[in-house]
Structures are given as structure tokens and as C-alpha cells.
Amino acid sequence: MFKADGSFLLHDDAGGFRQLDRIPKELPCRSAVHVPRPYDAVMISLRSIDEANREAVEALDVSPEQQRFVSNAADSISEAAREPNGRALYWASYADETPVGFVMISDDVGGPGYFPQYLWKLFIDEHYQGRGYGAATLDLIAEYFRRRPEVKIMRTSCGQGKGGPLGFYERYGFEQTGEIVFDNEILLEYKLR
């Protein structure tokens, strides 16, 4: 969780929080952000995927209309293994104690053909969309990159069409670069500073 004074709190194993002076590069990822709503309030956090939560995270999915734009968690993790130069980091997105989504990034990359500070995958399960969890997850990823002063932008790309995430990213503040990358995807940039 990020506090107003700029410090960072991390979930500890006892269910509380402990303060960190900086975010580690390989975020243990139980960082969190509070999402207020008119009828409830939840804490969105990023957590490592391990044997304890793997099955629940891999069961998450988007709507059939959205499936052509993003792969599920299991396929994304497999893709990361096939693309070692992408140096993927990935986490489950939790609303309180419930896994609701998946996020995968490239930070430092190991070769050409990869973008550093790249949002590689992001999805919120179809049953949890429209609650602010995707934007809260992006907040945590943006803050991860902002902790390094030399990092000025975060990139992502997305397909076009009905059910696509372009509107979501643009509402968040990403801007189209005019470039088409990968499998005919629009390249987007988000200014971190």
C-alpha cells in the first residue's frame, strides 16, 4: 500500500503490514491500494502466484468476447516461459482475499523485440469487472515503475474491436503512439512523470 508520505507498506505473513523504504525490483507483490466504492471498500493487492493460489488464479477468465484480446493466466505464464528475454514478472490481483485478476510486465528486457517497462498482460475476471480493480492494478504497476526516477513511460499494446481494452487504457491516461506492433496491436504509452 502506498501512503500519502510516499512510503510503501507491504503485507507481512502475519496479515499486517510492514514498511519498506523502496519497492524491490522483484516485488514480492502483496502491495495494495484501497478502492472505495459507494457500497463497499476493498484493498487491491498484487500477490505472487504459488501452489497455494495457482488453481484459483488459473480459473479466472474474461468474457468470451474479450478472449481474443488477452490470454488467461496459465497461457500467459507459459508464454513468459517461452519468451525468456521478455523477463516477465507476474502477479495475481486480489480484492481483499479474493483473486480477481492477473497482471504481467516486462521491466528490464534481455534483447531486441521487447519493450522495457511494458504492461504485457492485464485482465480482471469477467465477474469482477467494472469495479475499479483494473485501474487499481494499473496504479500499483505504475507506482512500481515510478520508484525508479529514470523510468519515464510505461508502454502496452492492444488489439482493436468490440470487447477490446483500448477505451479502458485511454481513460486511464495511455495515449496511442501511432505505431502498430506485434499482431496488429496499437502501441500505447503512459507518462509516469
QUIGIRA-V691314 format. One line per field, one symbol per residue. psi: psi as a letter, one per 40 degrees, with the letter a starting at -180 (. if undefined). Layout:
BEGIN
psi: ???
END
This chain:
BEGIN
psi: ihideeihihhieeeaiiiidihidghegfiiihhiideihihhihiihaddeddddeeiiiiddededhiidddddddddegdeefihiiihihbehheaiihihchieiieihifhhdihihideeieeeddddddddddddddehdehdihiiiiiiiheiedddddddeiiheeihibgfihhiihhe.
END
